[in-house]
């Protein structure tokens, strides 16, 4: 496949996130705590056999926390990173095998503060003009790497509101065999809307989160309404350094 130029809808998205008042995926963003840790995720679009798609990862089913949950590649911004975009590209290489040299960064969105984990997350919008092979990183952490067609995400039959423990927890998607909810679904829903790709869907349709995706150790129980904090948590070998964004 020869390299493809960014589509016009991606230009609209990049321009929209740069406008004041249009750059947050959360309706009521919170001010970050002074000691909040900075992280970034890569929202990577690419041309595919079924039209444009977006890159997502699925956490390993064997994990004690957040087993099977879907996320953008991403993690903590290290001191050696040049900024959020560099961190997101580095993480995409580590988690999914993406070659950073082939990725065109289009925009860095405003930070989204996740108070449950005390992370400031910067979504980085990017285009992969000539997609290469993908591979999951550590098999103990990443089970699948999937390029999900936007046609599936915009299909009204694949959209719903997430139900979690008797509450409504934001938008959700079922696509490419994945149940997408929380932070990832919120950012996808926002991006599709700003890009002008969203189609009318039924917000009264509610689907519950699969049980295997909500098994949390007691110390990581959610401490506030999921409709506000989007179901985020952090986990690495020390329990501190990586941001997990389902």
FENGINOR-V615672 format. One record per residue. N is the residue number from 1. OMEGA is omega in whole degrees, -180 to 180 (NA if undefined). NEAR is the number of other C-alpha atoms within 12 Angstrom. Layout:
n=N omega=OMEGA near=NEAR
n=N omega=OMEGA near=NEAR
//
This chain:
n=1 omega=179 near=12
n=2 omega=-180 near=11
n=3 omega=179 near=17
n=4 omega=179 near=21
n=5 omega=177 near=20
n=6 omega=180 near=26
n=7 omega=-177 near=24
n=8 omega=-179 near=16
n=9 omega=177 near=24
n=10 omega=174 near=35
n=11 omega=179 near=23
n=12 omega=180 near=24
n=13 omega=-179 near=34
n=14 omega=178 near=33
n=15 omega=-177 near=22
n=16 omega=-178 near=29
n=17 omega=178 near=32
n=18 omega=-178 near=21
n=19 omega=177 near=17
n=20 omega=178 near=11
n=21 omega=-179 near=16
n=22 omega=-168 near=22
n=23 omega=-179 near=30
n=24 omega=178 near=31
n=25 omega=-179 near=38
n=26 omega=180 near=33
n=27 omega=-177 near=18
n=28 omega=-178 near=15
n=29 omega=-179 near=22
n=30 omega=175 near=21
n=31 omega=-178 near=18
n=32 omega=174 near=20
n=33 omega=-178 near=17
n=34 omega=-177 near=12
n=35 omega=-179 near=13
n=36 omega=180 near=25
n=37 omega=-175 near=30
n=38 omega=177 near=37
n=39 omega=-179 near=43
n=40 omega=175 near=42
n=41 omega=-179 near=50
n=42 omega=175 near=49
n=43 omega=-168 near=47
n=44 omega=176 near=48
n=45 omega=-179 near=40
n=46 omega=173 near=38
n=47 omega=-180 near=31
n=48 omega=-179 near=26
n=49 omega=-180 near=14
n=50 omega=-177 near=14
n=51 omega=-177 near=18
n=52 omega=-180 near=32
n=53 omega=179 near=33
n=54 omega=-176 near=39
n=55 omega=176 near=43
n=56 omega=175 near=45
n=57 omega=175 near=48
n=58 omega=-179 near=42
n=59 omega=-178 near=39
n=60 omega=-179 near=27
n=61 omega=-177 near=23
n=62 omega=-179 near=19
n=63 omega=179 near=25
n=64 omega=-178 near=22
n=65 omega=173 near=31
n=66 omega=180 near=38
n=67 omega=176 near=31
n=68 omega=-178 near=35
n=69 omega=-174 near=44
n=70 omega=-176 near=46
n=71 omega=165 near=51
n=72 omega=171 near=48
n=73 omega=-179 near=49
n=74 omega=180 near=44
n=75 omega=-176 near=42
n=76 omega=172 near=40
n=77 omega=-179 near=30
n=78 omega=178 near=22
n=79 omega=-179 near=13
n=80 omega=178 near=11
n=81 omega=179 near=19
n=82 omega=-180 near=13
n=83 omega=-178 near=23
n=84 omega=-179 near=34
n=85 omega=179 near=38
n=86 omega=179 near=33
n=87 omega=-180 near=34
n=88 omega=178 near=43
n=89 omega=179 near=42
n=90 omega=-179 near=33
n=91 omega=179 near=37
n=92 omega=176 near=41
n=93 omega=-178 near=32
n=94 omega=-174 near=26
n=95 omega=-172 near=38
n=96 omega=179 near=38
n=97 omega=180 near=28
n=98 omega=177 near=36
n=99 omega=-178 near=25
n=100 omega=-177 near=28
n=101 omega=-178 near=19
n=102 omega=-175 near=23
n=103 omega=176 near=33
n=104 omega=177 near=31
n=105 omega=-178 near=30
n=106 omega=-177 near=30
n=107 omega=169 near=30
n=108 omega=-178 near=33
n=109 omega=175 near=37
n=110 omega=179 near=32
n=111 omega=173 near=29
n=112 omega=-177 near=41
n=113 omega=-180 near=36
n=114 omega=-169 near=40
n=115 omega=179 near=30
n=116 omega=-180 near=30
n=117 omega=-179 near=37
n=118 omega=176 near=29
n=119 omega=168 near=36
n=120 omega=-173 near=35
n=121 omega=176 near=47
n=122 omega=172 near=41
n=123 omega=-180 near=47
n=124 omega=-179 near=43
n=125 omega=-176 near=44
n=126 omega=180 near=38
n=127 omega=-180 near=39
n=128 omega=-170 near=39
n=129 omega=-180 near=28
n=130 omega=-174 near=24
n=131 omega=177 near=30
n=132 omega=-180 near=23
n=133 omega=179 near=16
n=134 omega=175 near=21
n=135 omega=175 near=24
n=136 omega=176 near=28
n=137 omega=178 near=25
n=138 omega=-179 near=21
n=139 omega=176 near=20
n=140 omega=-179 near=20
n=141 omega=-177 near=33
n=142 omega=-180 near=33
n=143 omega=-177 near=27
n=144 omega=169 near=34
n=145 omega=-170 near=37
n=146 omega=169 near=34
n=147 omega=-174 near=41
n=148 omega=179 near=38
n=149 omega=178 near=28
n=150 omega=177 near=36
n=151 omega=177 near=28
n=152 omega=-178 near=27
n=153 omega=-179 near=39
n=154 omega=178 near=32
n=155 omega=-178 near=22
n=156 omega=180 near=25
n=157 omega=-178 near=20
n=158 omega=-176 near=31
n=159 omega=-177 near=34
n=160 omega=171 near=34
n=161 omega=-176 near=33
n=162 omega=173 near=34
n=163 omega=-179 near=29
n=164 omega=178 near=27
n=165 omega=176 near=17
n=166 omega=-179 near=14
n=167 omega=172 near=19
n=168 omega=-171 near=28
n=169 omega=174 near=32
n=170 omega=-176 near=40
n=171 omega=176 near=42
n=172 omega=179 near=43
n=173 omega=165 near=42
n=174 omega=-175 near=31
n=175 omega=179 near=29
n=176 omega=180 near=25
n=177 omega=-178 near=22
n=178 omega=170 near=33
n=179 omega=-172 near=37
n=180 omega=-178 near=45
n=181 omega=176 near=46
n=182 omega=-176 near=43
n=183 omega=-177 near=42
n=184 omega=179 near=43
n=185 omega=179 near=41
n=186 omega=-180 near=39
n=187 omega=178 near=42
n=188 omega=-179 near=44
n=189 omega=179 near=36
n=190 omega=-178 near=32
n=191 omega=179 near=41
n=192 omega=179 near=33
n=193 omega=-179 near=26
n=194 omega=179 near=28
n=195 omega=-179 near=26
n=196 omega=-178 near=21
n=197 omega=-176 near=26
n=198 omega=175 near=22
n=199 omega=179 near=22
n=200 omega=179 near=18
n=201 omega=-172 near=22
n=202 omega=-179 near=18
n=203 omega=177 near=22
n=204 omega=177 near=15
n=205 omega=-177 near=20
n=206 omega=175 near=24
n=207 omega=-180 near=29
n=208 omega=176 near=27
n=209 omega=176 near=36
n=210 omega=-174 near=22
n=211 omega=-177 near=19
n=212 omega=-180 near=20
n=213 omega=-177 near=30
n=214 omega=176 near=31
n=215 omega=-176 near=22
n=216 omega=170 near=22
n=217 omega=-175 near=16
n=218 omega=-179 near=11
n=219 omega=-179 near=15
n=220 omega=178 near=21
n=221 omega=-180 near=20
n=222 omega=-175 near=26
n=223 omega=176 near=19
n=224 omega=-175 near=18
n=225 omega=-179 near=22
n=226 omega=-180 near=31
n=227 omega=179 near=30
n=228 omega=-171 near=28
n=229 omega=169 near=34
n=230 omega=171 near=42
n=231 omega=-178 near=45
n=232 omega=169 near=45
n=233 omega=-178 near=38
n=234 omega=-178 near=34
n=235 omega=165 near=28
n=236 omega=-177 near=20
n=237 omega=179 near=11
n=238 omega=179 near=8
n=239 omega=-173 near=16
n=240 omega=-162 near=20
n=241 omega=-175 near=23
n=242 omega=175 near=34
n=243 omega=178 near=40
n=244 omega=-174 near=44
n=245 omega=179 near=48
n=246 omega=NA near=40
//
